[in-house]
Amino acid sequence: MPKVYIYILVMAAVTYLIRALPLTLIRGEIKSPFIRSFLYYVPYATLAAMTFPAILSATDYLISAAAGFAVAILLAIRGKSLLFVACGACAVVFLVELFLH
């Protein structure tokens, strides 16, 4: 059996265990407020950790990436929709890069 199939089987087993173990080991409701809040914010922190480096390397210039990121943060804080935030950040990146070229 080629090694690639062994790698795929190991990855499948690890992925399954990561998802199945909490369901089998934690049967009752989690009552600790600290653990509940920690588990609540894990998806947001993971998404931010994966997205932030991509934001900084997605453009030709770091300054345009930072400007787009700043505009996105400001629009999001003001409660704008996700589509508006994305379009606003893209427009700012486009304009900054237009002036930098």
C-alpha distance (Angstrom), angle and dihedral (degrees) to the residues before:
residue distance angle dihedral
M1 . . .
P2 3.81 . .
K3 3.79 117.1 .
V4 3.80 92.7 -116.6
Y5 3.81 90.8 68.3
I6 3.79 90.8 51.3
Y7 3.82 89.6 51.0
I8 3.80 91.2 50.4
L9 3.81 92.0 49.1
V10 3.82 92.1 49.5
M11 3.81 91.6 48.4
A12 3.81 91.0 48.6
A13 3.80 91.5 49.8
V14 3.79 93.3 48.3
T15 3.80 92.0 47.4
Y16 3.79 91.2 49.1
L17 3.81 93.2 47.9
I18 3.80 92.7 49.7
R19 3.79 89.5 55.1
A20 3.81 99.5 36.8
L21 3.81 101.8 43.3
P22 3.82 97.0 66.6
L23 3.80 89.8 50.2
T24 3.78 92.5 52.5
L25 3.81 100.6 36.6
I26 3.81 100.1 42.2
R27 3.78 106.3 53.1
G28 3.78 101.1 154.7
E29 3.77 131.8 61.3
I30 3.79 115.5 -79.9
K31 3.79 105.3 -116.4
S32 3.81 101.2 178.0
P33 3.82 109.1 103.3
F34 3.81 90.8 -152.6
I35 3.82 94.2 55.1
R36 3.81 92.0 42.4
S37 3.81 92.1 52.2
F38 3.82 90.9 44.0
L39 3.82 91.6 52.8
Y40 3.79 90.5 45.0
Y41 3.82 93.4 57.8
V42 3.83 98.9 39.9
P43 3.84 95.3 89.6
Y44 3.81 92.1 49.4
A45 3.80 93.4 47.9
T46 3.79 91.8 47.1
L47 3.80 92.2 49.6
A48 3.81 91.2 48.7
A49 3.81 92.1 48.6
M50 3.80 90.9 51.9
T51 3.81 96.5 42.0
F52 3.81 103.4 43.2
P53 3.85 97.6 66.2
A54 3.80 89.7 47.3
I55 3.80 90.6 52.8
L56 3.79 91.8 56.1
S57 3.80 95.3 47.2
A58 3.81 100.2 39.8
T59 3.80 96.3 85.2
D60 3.78 135.9 55.1
Y61 3.81 93.6 -114.3
L62 3.78 130.1 40.4
I63 3.80 90.7 -140.9
S64 3.81 92.1 60.6
A65 3.80 91.1 48.4
A66 3.79 91.0 49.9
A67 3.81 91.7 47.8
G68 3.80 92.0 50.2
F69 3.79 90.8 46.9
A70 3.81 91.9 49.7
V71 3.81 92.1 49.9
A72 3.80 91.0 47.5
I73 3.81 90.9 51.8
L74 3.80 92.4 48.1
L75 3.80 93.5 48.3
A76 3.80 91.8 46.5
I77 3.81 92.0 50.0
R78 3.80 88.8 52.1
G79 3.81 88.7 56.4
K80 3.79 99.8 -111.1
S81 3.79 120.3 159.2
L82 3.78 121.8 -91.3
L83 3.80 91.5 -111.1
F84 3.81 91.6 51.7
V85 3.80 91.8 47.8
A86 3.81 92.4 49.6
C87 3.81 93.6 46.3
G88 3.80 92.1 46.4
A89 3.80 92.9 50.3
C90 3.81 91.5 47.0
A91 3.80 91.6 49.2
V92 3.80 92.0 51.4
V93 3.80 92.1 48.0
F94 3.79 89.9 49.2
L95 3.81 93.2 49.9
V96 3.81 94.4 45.8
E97 3.79 92.2 48.8
L98 3.79 90.3 46.0
F99 3.81 90.0 58.2
L100 3.82 93.9 42.1
H101 3.83 95.0 54.4
